[in-house]
Structure formats: structure tokens, C-alpha cells
Amino acid sequence: MCQTLEELGLDHSAASKITGLSRNQLETPGCLIKSGQEIAFIEATLAANTRPDLAYLVGRRYHFGVFGIWGLALICSKNLLQAFQVAQEFVELTHSFVGLELSVEGPVASIALRDHYPAGAVRNFVVERDLIVTLGIATEAAGQKLPLLSLEVAIPRPGHALEIERLVGCPVEFNALHTRASLSSDLLQIILPQSNAVTWSACVRQCRELITRQHGGHSFTHRVQRAIADSAFQGIQTVAHALGVPERTLRRQLQREGTSYRVLNQKTRLAMAQQFLADDILRLDQVAERLGYSEAANFSHAFKQWCGITPGQYRRSTRDGSAEKPL
């Protein structure tokens, strides 16, 4: 935002004074900025600068390199489906104040932004900025402009609406109940031009470590995920015992954090399955055993439900043309 304001000849000193965030701090690698500080910075900036397309211009500045290891994980993903799954799981490593939700219904896939900020100028700014960023990163990862079927945005129609429509390449419905982009679900399976399974696997591991550190190791959700993996998927009772809490308490705490044991179990299984298959070390039956399946066939069936392809097809697709090996 500061860079955009400077390019436009606008002032950010008032926002810096209110939040206590100097330009030097913002340029210091590793400097941690609290969400409340950024919200206050946005509020002060909007109060001092009335340019209506500021969110759009700020959003256009973002590219995958801005997001560090999270951005690299997206770019190196196998396809857009995997990239969106990574984006959902590790969204707290980004600037975003909105949640990302991907859903697929037959031939149509929808990418929705879920915002919980009170209505007003700041909410409108955050929704517009993060929408532009999300579509921009997706386009960058795919190596092509994504042909959207439709786009709904839960903000009033701005004066620069035509610029947004030119950018996304389809009519935009403003004042909608939700912020949601729709596209053909076939696009989710297109192999990304910079896909690299080994780099992706390493990036995902680092993302998990960063989140654990960010929470000081105390995030209950991530403690549960680690316990699920450590227990070799032996069930919720085993996980609850490992964490030293009753099963009912575990379920209730996860609900307070906006998730469930079933969701975490599936998410952890999928992530570990993709890592094991990408590393190309274990046989299929060994992967199935490590993920808590009694038979490889059960794992294959579950994996195909998650990803739309078999584990063997997934593994072959990560080899970048190298000779096939028996599973």
C-alpha cells in the first residue's frame, strides 16, 4: 500500500503515525505486523486519501513472489486444484483478511471469498483488494488468463467497474450477497507450467512449520493435525489420548476454531499422500499403510475421490517425463 501511495503522489504519513509503523519497519524482513495494525493503517489511509480505485491499484501490485514460501507453493503446485487447496490451508501466511473457499459442482467450480469484517469502507477495500490479488495469483500460476464464467462482488459498484471487468474478462455483478468467481471445473486439472512436485512438497512442509511458529506452537488445530499424522491415522480416540484431552473437548475446541476432526483428518491425509507420491520413494501399499488404510485399494478409491485421478496417475504426472516405475 505504501508503494502504491508513493507512486500516486499520495501521503501515508498519517497512517504511519497512527499505527506506529515506520517505512523502515515495513521494509525490514521478518517484521511481524499485527492484523489490528494493518486494519488501522487501512482506515487511516482511506480517511486521508479519497482515491476510489486505491484497492484495485494496490491489488494489482501483488504477485506470487510477494508471498514468499506460500506463493512458491502455489506456483509449483501440480494444477489449480492443488494450488487452491494450498491457498486455503495456509491462507493465514498471507496478508488476507478473508477466507478462501473452493467448491466444485459438476462442470462449474466456484472460488469464494468469505469476509467477516464489518460493512464499510475498510471492508470494501479488503474485499476488492483480495479479489484482485486472488485472481492475479491464479492467472500467474496458470500462465494464462483464466476465462471466468461469472463474477459476483459484495461491494457497491465503483467508478472504475469497467477496469475490473476488462481485467477479469466477464461482466461483474456488484452489490451481490457473496464475492465469488465461477469457472469451468476442467481448468482445475490443467498442469501448471512451473509445476514441480519436489519443490511443492518442501514448500508445504515449510508452510506448516511457519504456521506452528506463528502460533507459538499453541494452535490447537495444528496440534491436532500433527497428532493425526503422528498417530498414523488411528482415529480420534488415539489423537485425544495423545493430546491429553477428552474426545468431546477435542471436538468442541475444533468447532470453536472453525473446523472439525473429519475435515482435519482428510486434509492431513491428502497432504501427506501427495507428499509421499511426489517424493516417489514408497510403493503404493506402503503409502496406504502410512495413511492408515488396511488395503491399497481403499486408499486408491479415496484418493481418486479427492483428486479425480488415481495415485498412480498422480505419481506419473509428477515425474516430468521420466521413465515410469512400477508402484
C-alpha positions as CSV (number, residue, x, y, z in Angstrom):
1,M,0.0,0.0,0.0
2,C,2.8,2.4,0.8
3,Q,4.5,1.8,-2.5
4,T,1.2,2.4,-4.3
5,L,0.6,5.6,-2.4
6,E,4.1,6.9,-3.2
7,E,3.7,6.1,-6.9
8,L,0.4,8.1,-6.9
9,G,2.0,11.0,-5.0
10,L,-0.3,10.4,-2.0
11,D,0.6,10.5,1.7
12,H,0.9,7.7,4.1
13,S,2.5,9.6,7.0
14,A,-0.8,9.9,8.9
15,A,-1.3,6.2,8.8
16,S,2.3,5.6,9.9
17,K,1.9,7.9,12.8
18,I,-1.4,6.4,14.0
19,T,-0.1,2.8,13.8
20,G,3.5,3.4,14.8
21,L,4.6,1.6,11.7
22,S,7.5,3.4,10.1
23,R,8.7,2.9,6.5
24,N,11.9,1.3,7.8
25,Q,9.9,-1.2,9.8
26,L,7.8,-2.1,6.7
27,E,11.0,-2.8,4.8
28,T,12.5,-4.9,7.5
29,P,12.4,-8.7,6.6
30,G,10.8,-10.7,9.3
31,C,9.0,-7.7,10.9
32,L,5.7,-9.0,12.2
33,I,2.7,-6.7,11.8
34,K,-0.5,-7.5,13.7
35,S,-3.8,-7.6,11.9
36,G,-5.1,-4.7,14.1
37,Q,-2.3,-2.5,12.9
38,E,-3.0,-3.2,9.3
39,I,-6.7,-2.5,9.7
40,A,-5.8,0.8,11.5
41,F,-3.4,1.6,8.7
42,I,-6.1,1.0,6.0
43,E,-8.6,3.1,8.0
44,A,-6.2,6.0,8.3
45,T,-5.1,5.7,4.7
46,L,-8.7,5.8,3.4
47,A,-9.5,8.7,5.6
48,A,-6.6,10.7,4.3
49,N,-6.9,9.7,0.6
50,T,-10.2,9.5,-1.2
51,R,-9.0,8.0,-4.4
52,P,-11.7,5.4,-5.2
53,D,-9.6,2.9,-7.1
54,L,-6.9,2.5,-4.4
55,A,-7.8,-1.1,-3.5
56,Y,-7.7,-2.0,-7.2
57,L,-4.3,-0.4,-7.7
58,V,-2.9,-2.0,-4.5
59,G,-4.2,-5.4,-5.5
60,R,-2.6,-5.2,-9.0
61,R,0.8,-4.8,-7.3
62,Y,0.8,-8.3,-5.8
63,H,2.5,-11.3,-7.4
64,F,3.5,-14.7,-6.1
65,G,6.9,-13.5,-5.0
66,V,5.4,-11.1,-2.5
67,F,4.1,-14.1,-0.5
68,G,7.4,-16.0,0.0
69,I,7.1,-19.7,0.5
70,W,3.3,-19.7,0.3
71,G,3.5,-18.1,-3.2
72,L,6.1,-20.6,-4.3
73,A,4.0,-23.5,-3.1
74,L,1.1,-22.2,-5.3
75,I,3.3,-21.8,-8.4
76,C,4.9,-25.2,-8.0
77,S,1.5,-27.0,-7.5
78,K,0.5,-29.7,-9.9
79,N,-2.6,-27.9,-11.0
80,L,-5.0,-25.2,-10.0
81,L,-7.0,-27.6,-7.8
82,Q,-3.9,-28.3,-5.7
83,A,-2.9,-24.6,-5.7
84,F,-6.3,-23.6,-4.3
85,Q,-6.1,-26.4,-1.7
86,V,-2.7,-25.0,-0.5
87,A,-4.1,-21.4,-0.6
88,Q,-7.0,-22.5,1.6
89,E,-4.9,-24.4,4.1
90,F,-2.2,-21.8,4.6
91,V,-4.1,-18.5,4.0
92,E,-3.0,-17.2,7.3
93,L,0.5,-16.9,6.0
94,T,-0.7,-14.1,3.7
95,H,-1.9,-10.5,4.1
96,S,-5.5,-11.6,3.6
97,F,-8.4,-10.8,6.0
98,V,-10.8,-13.1,4.0
99,G,-11.1,-16.8,3.8
100,L,-10.8,-18.7,0.5
101,E,-13.3,-21.4,-0.3
102,L,-13.3,-23.7,-3.4
103,S,-16.3,-25.7,-4.4
104,V,-17.0,-27.9,-7.4
105,E,-20.4,-28.8,-8.7
106,G,-20.3,-30.7,-11.9
107,P,-18.9,-28.6,-14.7
108,V,-18.6,-25.4,-12.7
109,A,-16.0,-24.5,-10.0
110,S,-16.5,-21.6,-7.7
111,I,-13.9,-19.6,-5.7
112,A,-15.5,-17.6,-2.9
113,L,-14.0,-15.0,-0.6
114,R,-15.5,-15.2,2.9
115,D,-15.1,-11.9,4.8
116,H,-16.1,-11.3,8.4
117,Y,-15.2,-7.6,8.6
118,P,-18.0,-5.1,9.5
119,A,-19.6,-3.3,6.5
120,G,-18.0,-0.1,5.5
121,A,-15.0,1.4,3.6
122,V,-12.4,-0.9,5.1
123,R,-14.4,-4.0,4.3
124,N,-15.0,-2.8,0.7
125,F,-11.2,-2.1,0.4
126,V,-10.2,-5.5,1.7
127,V,-12.7,-7.4,-0.4
128,E,-11.8,-5.6,-3.6
129,R,-8.0,-5.9,-3.0
130,D,-8.1,-9.5,-2.1
131,L,-10.3,-10.4,-5.0
132,I,-7.9,-8.7,-7.4
133,V,-4.9,-10.5,-5.7
134,T,-6.6,-13.9,-5.8
135,L,-7.4,-13.7,-9.5
136,G,-4.0,-12.3,-10.3
137,I,-2.1,-15.1,-8.5
138,A,-4.3,-17.7,-10.1
139,T,-3.6,-16.3,-13.5
140,E,0.1,-16.1,-12.8
141,A,0.2,-19.7,-11.6
142,A,-1.8,-21.0,-14.6
143,G,0.4,-19.0,-17.0
144,Q,-2.7,-17.7,-18.8
145,K,-5.7,-15.5,-18.2
146,L,-8.5,-17.6,-16.6
147,P,-11.7,-17.4,-18.6
148,L,-14.3,-16.7,-15.9
149,L,-17.9,-17.7,-16.4
150,S,-19.1,-15.1,-13.9
151,L,-18.0,-12.9,-11.1
152,E,-20.1,-11.6,-8.2
153,V,-18.7,-9.0,-5.8
154,A,-20.2,-8.0,-2.4
155,I,-19.3,-4.3,-2.7
156,P,-21.1,-1.3,-4.3
157,R,-20.3,-0.7,-8.0
158,P,-17.2,1.5,-8.0
159,G,-16.4,4.2,-10.6
160,H,-13.7,2.0,-12.1
161,A,-16.0,-1.0,-12.5
162,L,-15.2,-1.2,-16.3
163,E,-11.5,-1.6,-15.5
164,I,-12.3,-4.5,-13.2
165,E,-14.5,-6.1,-15.9
166,R,-11.7,-5.6,-18.5
167,L,-9.3,-7.3,-16.1
168,V,-11.4,-10.3,-15.4
169,G,-12.9,-10.6,-18.9
170,C,-16.5,-11.0,-18.0
171,P,-19.4,-9.0,-16.7
172,V,-19.3,-8.3,-12.9
173,E,-22.4,-8.3,-10.6
174,F,-21.7,-5.7,-7.9
175,N,-23.8,-5.4,-4.7
176,A,-24.0,-9.2,-4.6
177,L,-24.6,-11.3,-1.5
178,H,-21.2,-13.0,-1.9
179,T,-17.9,-12.4,-3.6
180,R,-17.4,-15.4,-5.9
181,A,-15.8,-16.2,-9.2
182,S,-17.1,-19.1,-11.3
183,L,-15.1,-21.0,-14.0
184,S,-15.1,-24.4,-15.8
185,S,-14.1,-27.1,-13.4
186,D,-11.9,-28.6,-16.2
187,L,-9.5,-25.7,-15.7
188,L,-8.6,-27.0,-12.2
189,Q,-6.9,-30.1,-13.7
190,I,-4.6,-28.2,-16.2
191,I,-1.0,-28.9,-15.3
192,L,0.7,-25.7,-14.2
193,P,3.7,-24.6,-16.3
194,Q,6.0,-24.3,-13.3
195,S,4.7,-27.4,-11.5
196,N,7.5,-29.2,-9.5
197,A,6.4,-31.9,-7.1
198,V,9.6,-32.0,-5.0
199,T,9.7,-28.2,-4.5
200,W,6.0,-28.2,-3.8
201,S,6.4,-30.9,-1.1
202,A,9.3,-28.9,0.5
203,C,7.2,-25.7,0.4
204,V,4.2,-27.3,2.1
205,R,6.3,-28.6,4.9
206,Q,7.8,-25.2,5.5
207,C,4.3,-23.6,5.4
208,R,3.2,-25.9,8.2
209,E,6.3,-25.1,10.2
210,L,5.8,-21.4,9.8
211,I,2.2,-21.6,11.0
212,T,3.2,-23.6,14.0
213,R,5.9,-21.0,14.8
214,Q,3.4,-18.2,14.2
215,H,1.1,-19.6,16.8
216,G,3.9,-20.2,19.2
217,G,3.2,-23.9,18.8
218,H,-0.1,-23.5,20.7
219,S,-2.6,-23.6,17.8
220,F,-5.0,-26.4,18.8
221,T,-5.9,-27.1,15.2
222,H,-2.3,-27.6,14.2
223,R,-1.6,-29.7,17.3
224,V,-4.4,-32.0,16.3
225,Q,-3.1,-32.2,12.7
226,R,0.3,-33.1,14.0
227,A,-1.2,-35.7,16.3
228,I,-3.3,-37.2,13.5
229,A,-0.1,-37.6,11.4
230,D,2.0,-39.0,14.3
231,S,-0.7,-41.5,15.2
232,A,-0.7,-42.9,11.7
233,F,-4.4,-42.1,11.4
234,Q,-5.6,-44.4,14.1
235,G,-8.7,-42.4,15.0
236,I,-9.9,-39.6,17.1
237,Q,-9.6,-41.5,20.4
238,T,-5.9,-42.1,19.8
239,V,-5.4,-38.4,19.0
240,A,-7.4,-37.2,22.0
241,H,-5.3,-39.5,24.2
242,A,-2.1,-38.2,22.7
243,L,-3.2,-34.6,23.4
244,G,-4.4,-35.5,26.9
245,V,-8.0,-34.2,26.4
246,P,-11.4,-36.0,26.3
247,E,-12.8,-36.7,22.8
248,R,-15.7,-34.3,23.5
249,T,-13.4,-31.5,24.5
250,L,-11.3,-32.1,21.3
251,R,-14.4,-31.8,19.1
252,R,-15.7,-28.7,20.9
253,Q,-12.3,-26.9,20.7
254,L,-12.0,-27.6,17.0
255,Q,-15.5,-26.3,16.4
256,R,-14.5,-23.1,18.2
257,E,-11.6,-22.8,15.8
258,G,-14.0,-23.3,12.8
259,T,-13.1,-26.8,11.8
260,S,-13.7,-30.5,12.7
261,Y,-11.8,-33.7,13.2
262,R,-13.2,-35.1,10.0
263,V,-12.0,-32.1,8.0
264,L,-8.5,-32.2,9.5
265,N,-8.2,-35.9,9.1
266,Q,-9.0,-35.7,5.4
267,K,-6.9,-32.6,4.8
268,T,-3.9,-34.2,6.6
269,R,-4.3,-37.5,4.7
270,L,-4.5,-35.8,1.3
271,A,-1.5,-33.6,2.0
272,M,0.7,-36.5,3.2
273,A,-0.5,-38.7,0.3
274,Q,0.6,-36.1,-2.2
275,Q,3.9,-35.7,-0.5
276,F,4.6,-39.4,-0.4
277,L,3.6,-39.9,-4.0
278,A,5.6,-36.8,-5.1
279,D,8.8,-38.0,-3.5
280,D,8.5,-41.2,-5.5
281,I,10.1,-43.4,-2.8
282,L,7.4,-45.6,-1.3
283,R,5.3,-48.3,-3.0
284,L,1.6,-47.7,-3.2
285,D,0.8,-50.3,-0.5
286,Q,3.4,-48.6,1.8
287,V,1.8,-45.2,1.2
288,A,-1.6,-46.7,2.0
289,E,-0.3,-48.3,5.3
290,R,1.3,-45.0,6.4
291,L,-2.0,-43.2,5.9
292,G,-4.0,-45.7,8.0
293,Y,-5.6,-47.8,5.2
294,S,-5.8,-51.6,5.6
295,E,-5.6,-52.1,1.8
296,A,-4.1,-50.1,-1.1
297,A,-7.4,-50.4,-3.0
298,N,-9.2,-48.4,-0.2
299,F,-6.6,-45.7,-0.4
300,S,-6.8,-45.6,-4.2
301,H,-10.5,-45.2,-4.1
302,A,-10.3,-42.3,-1.5
303,F,-7.5,-40.6,-3.4
304,K,-9.5,-40.6,-6.6
305,Q,-12.4,-39.1,-4.8
306,W,-10.2,-36.3,-3.5
307,C,-8.2,-35.5,-6.7
308,G,-10.2,-37.0,-9.6
309,I,-7.3,-39.3,-10.6
310,T,-5.7,-42.4,-9.2
311,P,-2.5,-42.4,-7.0
312,G,-0.6,-44.0,-9.9
313,Q,-1.7,-41.3,-12.4
314,Y,-0.8,-38.6,-9.9
315,R,2.7,-40.1,-9.3
316,R,3.3,-40.4,-13.1
317,S,2.2,-36.8,-13.6
318,T,4.9,-35.6,-11.2
319,R,7.8,-37.3,-12.9
320,D,8.2,-34.6,-15.6
321,G,8.5,-37.2,-18.4
322,S,10.9,-39.6,-16.6
323,A,10.5,-43.3,-17.1
324,E,7.7,-45.0,-15.3
325,K,8.5,-47.3,-12.4
326,P,6.2,-50.0,-11.0
327,L,4.2,-49.0,-7.9
